Amino acid sequence: MAAEQNSTDPDSHLYLTADTFFTRHADTGLTYDDVTLATLYSDVLPRDVALDTVLADGLQLHLPIISADMDTVTEHRMAIAMALSGGLGLIHYNMSGKQQLKEVSRVKNHVHGLIQEPITVTPDLSVGDVLELIENRRYTFSTFPVVDESGQLTGLLSGSVVKPRYADRQVAEAAIPRDSVHTIQQSKLESNPIEVADQFFTDHPGINKLLVVDDQDHLHGLFTLSDVERITAEATAQFKPARDSEFQLLCGAAISATRTSAGELDREAITDHVGALVDRGVDTVAISTAHGHTQGVGDTVKLIRDAFAKLPIIAGNVTSSAGVEFLAESGANSIKIGQGPGSICTTRIVAGVGIPQLTALYAASRGAAAKGVTLIADGGITKSGDIVKALTLSHAVMCGGLLAGCQESPGDIVEISGKRYKQYRGMGSLAAMKSGSAARYGHSTREAPAKIAAEGVEALKEVSGSADQVLQQLAGGIQSGMGYLGARDLANLRERARYIRISAASQLEANPHDVIEVKASS
Ligand code: XMP
């Protein structure tokens, strides 16, 4: 022990680096609550630390949190909320391929400054027809450019007249006439369209829509003041939304290693679907399985890598250095770590397999360093302190349970004895596997349910407000942890982390104790 003491750090025999700590505890699987991090001299304030993380070329997040590709966690609403807070949502695949493409499009088209294909109406409709359209298509806006059959702009139907009292009026009569509509020539947008639109709105107080037209007065886009303001405000915001180079929100999609009826990898179906996702602008695909260190997952990663050279690929799950190296060699950029830590998982009970999460992350971090790939700590995160510990050995975390109670997760709220809950189920639960995720656990959807061993449970999570509020809390906790360690950024956190094992008594000490709690901290 004395040999490890380093002359400049008198605590180095107690608070150990990852290599020393995990080697010393090589015979015990450890998870988040088994360890704590030591504080270190700090000259950084929590609010000044950077939470940016680059998971692959072209996949940079400003908050290292990803919402899980689970059917009770991530569809377009959650993915939009995640990206707006700087993180990423992975759309699950318990839906048809067509539906998943739609979900991705909804995220990518959310707000990107210039709406390139605005929804238009024709002059011959009545305001009542437009109201019906809004109701049927569930539009959340009510202002529409008016365009005739040849695509020429004839006016702008303002939301202020799209009201039942004007239902009988013709759009042609109710709309602002073409001459009074503010437009800009497409050729004048130059390289920074948002800057041009921002200047226009500054120069024209009270105007909140600007239409883009070509020489023939054909409509090519729409700027709204609120979108432009949101984007310009991001430049100074602490947590910037995660966007691609075209200002569109980042979005990922999970895909399954689909097999033909003969049991072969369905190469055509996989490449066709990934190709369609790429056409919709997806920023990454995740090959999400319970066991990623397998021929099937390796072949799927290779197939996608060969067909889409630059597409960031996430793959998993594994819990060993060998597993990480295998997926990295197959072509994955970011590897998901976790087998059985999830709050709804029963893999360790059912299969007797899985590694406590912190030990798994350490093992994986050695493979990641050897191969130059990044890691995502997937599952078992129940509080911000767990995220800080996870990020000492990984580049981002994936959360299911922490986000499942948010208003943006799919599913309805149920009320039980006056408390409000949302459904949260494991993708390896029987119900979820019947909806499509059986392949993730090595089963076929055609197998008789009696033969399938479920590896997850169906559960409820208490409703927890918006994703934005939950993420703000988590980000604050991560920043605080980094401040205690004097870490300016996540690379610095990984370098500086020092660990010590804790006892059951110290776990009690870590929680509020010997008081009557009148208000929970979150
Ligand atoms: P948390 O703890 O955030 O975990 O709720 C979410 C992660 O758990 C994994 N997952 C499962 N693991 N059986 C399992 O063993 C399941 O049914 C199951 N469903 C999800 C997944 O990695 C997810 O991100």
Residues whose N, C-alpha, C, O or C-beta is under 5 A from the ligand:
A	BS01	XMP	A68 G340 P341 G342 S343 I344 C345 T346 T347 D378 G379 G380 I381 M398 C399 G400 G401 L402 R425 G426 M427 G428 S429 E455 G456 V457
